[in-house]
Amino acid sequence: MGPCRVGPEEPAAPRTPIQEDPMSPAARSLQVFAVYLILLAAVLLLAPNALLQGFGLPATSEVWVRVVGMLLAFLAVYYWIAAVTDDLPILRATVLCRLTVPVFFVLFVSAGWSPWPLVIFGVIDAVFAGWTWWALGQGAARVRPATR
């Protein structure tokens, strides 16, 4: 048996915090995009006409714009989870999907279904997708074994 201690125990050595692996740059880019989507969703759910009119889009009292806000919020949750789990297949898939957004928005404007400011949202998506794509390339370069 160990010695019997009567007085206070000696203070334990300070614990070193356990450092988890940092989030990959690609995952961080998707996490930031998820925050952008949550903010956009909140505006579309709570004050959609302020956003619509600010971008030259017509105000509406229809529910569709709030449905879009709800869907964006759900998508943001999925993106957040993909980011914190560093889900590589989802990270890659989001790049392709987000790069198609400006293509669709340009088609919508060209067809006369929307005024041109809609394209601004497509550009934002493309910029974030480009960041993720670049970050995926950087990550691949770091783990790829050197060849001679």
C-alpha positions in Angstrom: 0.0 0.0 0.0 1.1 3.5 -0.6 1.9 6.0 2.2 -0.9 7.4 4.2 -1.3 11.2 3.8 -2.8 13.3 6.5 -2.3 16.8 5.1 -3.4 18.4 1.8 -2.3 16.7 -1.3 0.5 18.2 -3.3 -0.8 20.2 -6.3 -0.9 18.3 -9.5 1.3 19.3 -12.3 -0.4 21.7 -14.7 -2.1 19.9 -17.5 -1.2 20.5 -21.0 -4.3 21.1 -23.1 -4.8 18.5 -25.7 -4.3 20.0 -29.1 -6.5 18.5 -31.7 -5.5 18.6 -35.3 -6.2 22.0 -36.7 -9.0 22.2 -39.3 -7.7 22.0 -42.8 -7.6 25.2 -44.9 -10.3 23.7 -47.2 -12.5 22.9 -44.3 -12.0 26.4 -42.8 -13.1 27.9 -46.1 -16.3 25.9 -46.1 -16.9 26.8 -42.5 -16.6 30.5 -43.3 -18.9 30.0 -46.3 -21.4 28.3 -43.9 -21.4 31.4 -41.7 -22.1 33.5 -44.7 -25.0 31.2 -45.6 -26.4 31.4 -42.1 -26.3 35.2 -42.2 -27.9 35.3 -45.6 -30.5 32.8 -44.5 -31.3 35.0 -41.4 -31.9 38.0 -43.6 -34.1 36.1 -46.0 -36.1 34.7 -43.1 -36.5 37.9 -41.1 -36.2 40.8 -43.5 -36.1 39.5 -47.1 -37.4 42.7 -48.8 -34.5 44.8 -47.4 -32.0 42.4 -49.1 -34.0 42.0 -52.3 -34.5 45.8 -52.8 -30.9 46.5 -51.9 -29.9 44.4 -54.9 -32.5 45.8 -57.2 -34.8 42.8 -57.0 -38.5 43.3 -56.5 -40.0 43.2 -53.0 -42.3 40.3 -52.4 -44.9 39.1 -49.8 -44.7 35.6 -51.1 -43.3 32.8 -48.9 -40.8 31.5 -51.5 -38.1 33.9 -50.4 -38.4 32.6 -46.8 -38.3 29.0 -48.1 -35.1 29.8 -49.8 -33.8 31.3 -46.5 -34.8 28.1 -44.7 -33.0 25.9 -47.3 -29.9 28.1 -47.1 -29.9 27.6 -43.3 -30.2 23.8 -43.7 -27.4 23.8 -46.3 -25.2 25.9 -43.9 -25.6 23.2 -41.2 -24.5 20.5 -43.7 -21.6 22.6 -44.8 -20.6 23.3 -41.1 -20.7 19.6 -40.3 -18.7 18.8 -43.4 -16.1 21.4 -42.4 -15.7 20.3 -38.8 -15.4 16.7 -39.8 -13.1 17.6 -42.7 -15.2 15.5 -45.0 -13.1 15.5 -48.1 -15.7 14.1 -50.6 -18.2 16.7 -49.5 -15.6 19.5 -49.6 -14.8 18.5 -53.2 -18.4 18.3 -54.2 -19.2 21.7 -52.9 -16.6 23.3 -55.1 -18.3 22.0 -58.3 -21.8 22.9 -57.0 -20.8 26.4 -55.9 -19.0 27.1 -59.2 -22.2 26.3 -61.1 -24.2 29.0 -59.2 -22.9 31.9 -61.2 -23.6 30.0 -64.4 -27.2 29.4 -63.4 -27.6 33.0 -62.3 -26.2 34.4 -65.6 -28.7 32.1 -67.4 -31.6 33.4 -65.2 -30.6 37.0 -66.0 -30.1 36.2 -69.7 -33.6 34.6 -69.9 -35.1 37.7 -68.3 -36.2 35.9 -65.2 -34.1 38.2 -62.8 -32.3 41.5 -62.9 -28.5 41.4 -63.1 -27.7 42.0 -59.4 -28.5 38.4 -58.8 -25.2 37.6 -60.4 -23.4 39.3 -57.5 -24.5 36.3 -55.3 -23.1 33.9 -57.9 -19.8 35.8 -57.8 -19.7 35.4 -54.0 -20.3 31.7 -54.3 -17.6 31.4 -57.0 -15.1 33.3 -54.8 -15.7 31.0 -51.8 -15.6 27.9 -54.1 -12.3 29.2 -55.5 -10.9 29.5 -52.0 -11.9 25.9 -51.2 -10.5 24.6 -54.5 -7.2 26.4 -53.9 -7.1 25.1 -50.3 -7.8 21.5 -51.5 -4.9 21.8 -53.9 -2.6 23.1 -51.1 -3.6 20.2 -48.8 -3.0 17.7 -51.6 0.4 19.2 -52.2 1.4 18.8 -48.6 0.4 15.2 -48.2 1.5 14.0 -51.6 4.8 12.1 -51.2 7.8 13.6 -52.9 8.7 11.9 -56.2 12.2 11.7 -57.7 
